[in-house]
C-alpha cells in the first residue's frame, strides 16, 4: 500500500466528508478572464479597459476576454455597426460604457441587458436614426445619457421610462422637430438638459414642469417660432431663471420682426393678443404638420405672432383719443383765457398811459400820476382832516453869515 495523500487521508478518516461533484473543464476564455487577462486590442488597468481607435467591428468574442469585474469600458472611434442582444451581459459590473464615434445604426431592444449597474452611457456621433422603446428599461441606475449627434428624428414618449435617477441628458445636434408629450415626465432628478442644435420650433410648457430639479437648459441653435404657442414656455423660462436656473438663449427665427432676439427680452405686450390656452389645440405634430390632418386643418387656426404695438391696440386707441380730446379742450380754454387776459391788460395799460399824458385842467403844474392815483383812492374825510404842515422861517444874523 503506497503512501497516502494527506488530503485523501483526511477524507478517509472523516466519514462525514461530502464528496464534491466533478467540476466541468473551463474553456480558454474563462481561464483567461479569471487570470485577469485583457484583449489584445485593449489596454486594461485595474477595472478600466480602453479599446479606442482599434478598428473593432464586432464585440461577440471580445467581451469574453474582458475581466468580469470591469467597471469602465471605452470603445470609442471603432467600426461597430450593430449591438446584438445581451452583448454586454458577461460584464454585469460595468458602470461606464463609451460607444461614441462608431457606425452604430442598429440597436436591439435588449442590447444593454444585464447592465443594471450602468451609470453612464455615451452613444454620441453614431447614425442611430431611431431608438426602440424599452432599450433603456434595465438601466435603472443610469445618471448620464449622451445621445448627441445621432441623427435622431423622433423619440418615443416612453423612451426614458424607468430612468428615475437620470441627472444629465444630452439630445443636442440631432434632427428633432418636436418632443412628444410625456417624454420627460419621469425624469424628476434631471438637473442638466441640452436640446441645442435641433429643428425645434415650439415646445409645450407642460413637458418641462415635472423637471423640478432642472438647473441648466440649453436651447440655442433651434429655429424657434416666437408666436402664441411659445408664450407659456416663455413664462416658465422666466420662472426657472427666478429660482436660480440657467438658460443659454432662445433666439427667435420667426417672425421677421423678432429675428435674432431672445424671447425672454421680448415684452409681454407683444403677445397681448394671445389667449392663455391658444397654444394647446394648435401645436405641431411630430412630422411638422398641424394636428387633425387635412380634414381637421380648418378647425385649428394657428395664432401666429402679429406685430401689434401699443399704439395700434383697439383699447389703447380709444383711451388715447379720449386723452387727446381732453387735452385739446384744455388747450383751447387756456388759449381763450390768455387772449382775454391779454386784451384786458392792454386796455388797462392804454387807459393808464392816456391819464399820464393828459394836461391839467387848471393850468397848474403837472401832477405825478401815482400821487394823483393815491389821492383819488383816499377818502374825502381823510383829506379834510389832513393837518397842514407848518412852515418855519429861519432868520440868520449878519454875523453868522459873515
C-alpha atoms as one frame of an Amber mdcrd trajectory, in Angstrom:
protein
   0.000   0.000   0.000   1.550   3.227  -1.106   1.811   6.441   0.868  -1.419
   8.171   1.469  -2.078  11.664   0.219  -2.658  13.982   3.204  -5.918  15.272
   1.814  -7.133  11.862   0.834  -6.174  10.503   4.250  -8.265  13.114   5.969
 -11.161  12.237   3.758 -10.849   8.603   4.700 -10.634   9.347   8.408 -13.705
  11.600   8.356 -16.805   9.614   7.347 -18.941  12.774   7.163 -16.844  14.373
   4.423 -19.040  15.311   1.426 -17.986  14.096  -1.927 -17.671  17.096  -4.253
 -19.123  16.679  -7.755 -16.642  16.883 -10.562 -16.229  20.431 -11.976 -16.620
  20.945 -15.729 -13.444  21.910 -17.500 -13.066  25.649 -18.117 -12.574  26.901
 -21.604  -9.653  29.101 -22.527 -11.643  32.356 -22.426 -12.894  31.654 -18.869
  -9.394  30.813 -17.653  -8.115  33.969 -19.355 -10.772  36.128 -17.655 -10.106
  34.624 -14.194  -6.420  35.223 -14.681  -7.123  38.930 -15.196  -6.340  38.933
 -18.875  -7.203  41.632 -21.426  -7.923  41.511 -25.171  -5.002  42.384 -27.351
  -6.906  45.342 -28.794  -7.452  46.932 -25.365  -5.376  48.378 -22.575  -6.587
  47.272 -19.161  -5.647  48.967 -15.923  -7.426  47.890 -12.777 -11.142  47.961
 -13.519 -10.772  50.126 -16.648 -10.470  48.870 -20.217  -9.605  51.280 -23.036
 -10.263  49.937 -26.530 -10.413  53.143 -28.569  -9.220  53.510 -32.180  -8.718
  49.804 -32.798 -10.975  49.246 -35.798 -13.153  46.818 -33.837 -16.137  45.693
 -35.927 -17.700  43.065 -33.644 -17.989  42.515 -29.897 -19.096  38.887 -29.976
 -15.771  37.309 -28.958 -14.062  40.268 -27.355 -16.465  40.533 -24.409 -15.484
  37.032 -23.182 -11.866  38.135 -22.942 -12.517  41.070 -20.622 -12.201  40.713
 -16.838 -15.525  40.037 -15.129 -15.058  42.890 -12.657 -14.549  45.545 -15.331
 -16.258  48.869 -14.459 -15.234  51.245 -17.247 -15.197  50.247 -20.917 -14.225
  52.631 -23.718 -14.962  51.569 -27.309 -14.862  54.966 -28.993 -13.866  55.543
 -32.624 -14.189  51.992 -33.886 -16.178  50.326 -36.693 -19.092  48.922 -34.711
 -22.298  48.920 -36.744 -24.762  46.981 -34.570 -25.346  45.957 -30.982 -26.710
  42.449 -30.604 -28.996  41.427 -27.720 -27.124  40.729 -24.472 -23.741  41.580
 -25.962 -22.562  43.080 -22.651 -24.244  40.557 -20.331 -20.911  38.933 -19.409
 -19.668  42.132 -17.705 -22.588  42.874 -15.394 -20.410  45.038 -13.126 -19.996
  47.665 -15.850 -20.652  51.243 -14.657 -19.499  53.373 -17.611 -19.780  52.494
 -21.310 -18.476  54.721 -24.118 -19.606  53.783 -27.645 -19.196  57.205 -29.232
 -17.977  57.847 -32.784 -18.790  54.456 -34.274 -21.111  53.441 -37.130 -23.863
  52.010 -34.946 -27.186  52.187 -36.726 -28.928  49.073 -35.375 -29.592  48.615
 -31.668 -31.547  45.646 -30.387 -34.071  46.389 -27.666 -32.041  44.157 -25.300
 -28.629  45.427 -26.322 -27.960  46.653 -22.768 -29.477  43.718 -20.941 -27.932
  42.707 -17.584 -26.291  46.130 -17.140 -28.264  47.080 -14.047 -25.229  48.841
 -12.523 -24.528  51.077 -15.521 -24.393  54.772 -14.589 -23.047  56.426 -17.747
 -23.800  55.618 -21.386 -22.397  57.517 -24.370 -23.857  56.826 -27.833 -22.914
  60.143 -29.407 -21.775  60.527 -33.019 -23.478  57.386 -34.308 -26.037  57.203
 -37.169 -28.665  55.718 -34.860 -31.688  57.421 -36.513 -34.139  55.788 -34.065
 -34.146  54.068 -30.682 -36.512  51.204 -29.843 -38.786  51.843 -26.871 -37.578
  49.855 -23.859 -33.913  49.820 -24.806 -33.057  51.600 -21.533 -35.533  49.609
 -19.486 -32.899  47.751 -17.406 -30.693  50.800 -16.762 -32.366  51.928 -13.564
 -29.152  53.382 -12.121 -28.255  55.424 -15.167 -27.341  59.029 -14.222 -25.913
  60.311 -17.533 -27.091  59.587 -21.067 -25.398  61.130 -24.112 -27.350  60.926
 -27.381 -25.886  63.921 -29.185 -25.174  63.857 -32.922 -27.058  60.622 -33.516
 -29.320  61.884 -36.331 -32.426  61.205 -34.245 -35.586  62.494 -35.908 -38.165
  61.403 -33.343 -38.339  59.991 -29.838 -40.910  57.647 -28.356 -42.947  59.029
 -25.482 -41.877  56.109 -23.229 -38.231  56.036 -24.315 -36.867  57.245 -20.965
 -39.359  55.437 -18.799 -37.672  53.924 -15.749 -34.665  56.277 -15.739 -35.675
  57.748 -12.401 -32.085  58.583 -11.388 -31.036  60.267 -14.618 -29.402  63.646
 -13.941 -27.825  64.605 -17.290 -29.397  64.151 -20.726 -27.774  65.341 -23.953
 -30.016  65.419 -27.049 -28.100  68.109 -28.943 -27.078  68.094 -32.604 -29.978
  65.947 -33.777 -32.941  66.448 -36.111 -35.718  66.581 -33.574 -38.657  68.744
 -34.626 -40.924  68.033 -31.653 -40.908  66.494 -28.200 -43.711  64.000 -27.583
 -45.953  64.639 -24.599 -44.723  62.786 -21.518 -41.159  62.271 -22.794 -39.584
  63.994 -19.773 -42.336  63.141 -17.311 -40.381  60.518 -15.348 -37.094  62.430
 -15.094 -37.723  64.183 -11.783 -33.996  64.092 -10.863 -32.803  65.677 -14.111
 -30.540  68.684 -13.480 -28.946  69.247 -16.928 -30.675  69.045 -20.319 -29.425
  70.002 -23.764 -31.762  70.403 -26.740 -29.358  72.620 -28.669 -28.946  72.482
 -32.438 -32.123  70.631 -33.360 -35.135  71.559 -35.503 -37.457  72.564 -32.672
 -39.883  75.379 -33.451 -42.074  75.146 -30.398 -42.419  73.204 -27.146 -45.121
  72.944 -24.521 -44.664  74.237 -21.004 -46.331  71.115 -19.570 -43.456  68.987
 -20.886 -40.942  70.765 -18.613 -42.991  71.314 -15.489 -42.128  67.861 -14.000
 -38.408  68.819 -14.076 -38.410  70.342 -10.600 -34.630  69.829 -10.147 -33.574
  71.211 -13.531 -30.762  73.772 -13.160 -29.355  74.152 -16.671 -31.168  74.138
 -20.029 -29.525  74.563 -23.448 -31.831  75.701 -26.278 -29.605  77.590 -28.704
 -29.466  76.650 -32.374 -33.162  75.849 -32.944 -35.453  77.700 -35.399 -37.814
  78.891 -32.668 -41.066  80.409 -33.861 -41.990  83.062 -31.308 -45.769  83.009
 -31.635 -48.611  82.338 -29.231 -47.649  78.673 -28.812 -44.413  79.696 -27.099
 -45.825  82.252 -24.640 -46.436  79.806 -21.788 -42.953  78.330 -22.209 -41.557
  81.880 -22.070 -43.271  82.325 -18.688 -41.824  79.012 -17.478 -38.324  80.117
 -18.511 -38.748  83.332 -16.530 -39.820  81.295 -13.509 -36.815  78.990 -13.896
 -34.431  81.971 -14.017 -36.157  83.444 -10.973 -35.432  80.332  -8.913 -31.735
  80.372  -9.912 -31.659  78.196 -13.049 -29.616  78.837 -16.187 -30.832  79.081
 -19.787 -28.430  79.880 -22.605 -30.674  81.530 -25.239 -33.928  81.043 -27.082
 -33.472  83.147 -30.205 -36.454  83.718 -32.469 -36.255  82.883 -36.158 -39.857
  83.920 -36.882 -41.467  86.384 -37.270 -39.067  88.699 -39.048 -39.713  91.486
 -36.555 -38.186  89.337 -33.788 -35.467  87.556 -35.751 -32.372  87.000 -33.634
 -33.949  88.315 -30.423 -34.124  86.261 -27.252 -37.760  85.654 -26.401 -37.031
  86.419 -22.756 -36.260  90.016 -23.767 -39.447  90.442 -25.816 -42.036  92.495
 -23.855 -45.160  90.680 -22.794 -47.256  93.341 -24.572 -46.133  91.862 -27.892
 -48.185  88.764 -27.061 -51.180  90.545 -25.530 -53.426  89.247 -28.298 -52.760
  85.604 -27.332 -55.259  83.745 -25.218 -53.974  81.568 -22.388 -54.854  78.248
 -23.999 -54.257  79.229 -27.620 -51.181  77.013 -27.855 -52.871  73.760 -26.811
 -55.030  72.906 -29.845 -52.580  74.226 -32.407 -49.290  72.533 -31.585 -47.327
  70.880 -34.345 -47.222  67.137 -34.661 -44.010  65.157 -34.804 -43.915  65.370
 -38.597 -44.323  69.132 -38.569 -47.952  69.038 -39.709 -50.871  70.634 -37.906
 -52.939  68.193 -35.819 -56.161  66.896 -37.247 -54.860  66.105 -40.701 -56.338
  67.563 -43.836 -59.905  67.245 -42.573 -59.261  68.959 -39.267 -56.948  71.675
 -40.525 -59.794  74.170 -40.671 -60.701  73.574 -37.006 -57.248  74.533 -35.775
 -56.345  78.128 -36.503 -52.733  78.637 -35.608 -52.382  82.036 -33.946 -49.082
  83.324 -35.162 -47.390  86.437 -33.914 -48.814  89.699 -35.201 -46.826  92.908
 -34.997 -49.210  94.669 -32.636 -47.770  97.709 -30.897 -49.282  99.592 -28.022
 -50.467 102.404 -30.282 -52.411 100.085 -32.569 -54.285  98.194 -29.913 -58.015
  98.957 -30.010 -58.366  99.809 -26.346 -55.245 101.923 -26.408 -56.521 103.889
 -29.384 -59.787 104.680 -27.597 -58.020 105.791 -24.425 -55.521 107.827 -26.394
 -58.348 109.521 -28.307 -60.158 110.492 -25.111 -56.986 111.822 -23.537 -56.080
 113.797 -26.652 -59.595 115.247 -26.796 -59.438 116.408 -23.181 -56.000 117.898
 -23.726 -57.192 119.762 -26.830 -60.198 121.213 -24.977 -57.951 122.331 -22.146
 -55.580 123.934 -24.621 -58.463 125.836 -26.280 -59.730 127.059 -22.916 -56.232
 128.097 -21.897 -55.713 129.951 -25.178 -59.062 131.755 -24.857 -58.329 132.756
 -21.279 -54.899 134.016 -22.328 -56.349 136.126 -25.121 -58.987 137.695 -22.856
 -56.429 138.420 -20.176 -54.046 139.967 -22.677 -56.841 142.155 -24.098 -57.851
 143.441 -20.660 -54.245 144.078 -19.701 -53.630 146.028 -22.907 -56.780 148.118
 -22.383 -55.744 148.915 -18.831 -52.293 149.977 -19.931 -53.732 152.240 -22.629
 -56.063 153.944 -20.168 -53.278 154.367 -17.690 -50.984 155.812 -20.309 -53.701
 158.253 -21.508 -54.216 159.587 -17.985 -50.484 160.040 -17.524 -50.128 162.313
 -20.595 -53.360 164.314 -20.108 -52.610 168.124 -19.310 -54.055 169.527 -16.063
 -57.329 171.482 -16.349 -56.345 174.500 -14.081 -53.104 175.195 -15.908 -51.036
 174.286 -12.857 -48.083 172.027 -12.649 -48.387 168.542 -13.912 -49.020 166.091
 -11.150 -47.431 162.785 -10.716 -49.814 160.092 -11.902 -49.012 157.849  -8.945
 -49.661 160.611  -6.419 -52.856 161.544  -8.252 -53.971 157.908  -8.130 -53.226
 157.707  -4.417 -55.105 160.932  -3.785 -58.086 159.575  -5.644 -58.094 156.487
  -3.527 -58.007 158.442  -0.240 -61.442 159.160   1.224 -62.715 162.669   1.438
 -62.767 162.613   5.241 -59.077 161.868   5.359 -58.442 164.804   3.036 -60.497
 167.190   5.146 -58.781 166.214   8.385 -55.374 166.428   6.905 -53.199 168.716
   9.132 -51.236 171.275   7.165 -47.541 171.147   7.679 -46.352 174.385   9.494
 -43.765 176.491   7.754 -40.807 177.522   9.901 -38.754 180.508   8.772 -35.192
 180.708   9.981 -33.561 184.166  10.066 -29.846 184.232  10.317 -27.943 187.222
  11.658 -25.352 189.073   9.687 -22.555 187.909  11.914 -23.366 184.277  11.283
 -23.452 184.888   7.545 -20.033 186.611   7.699
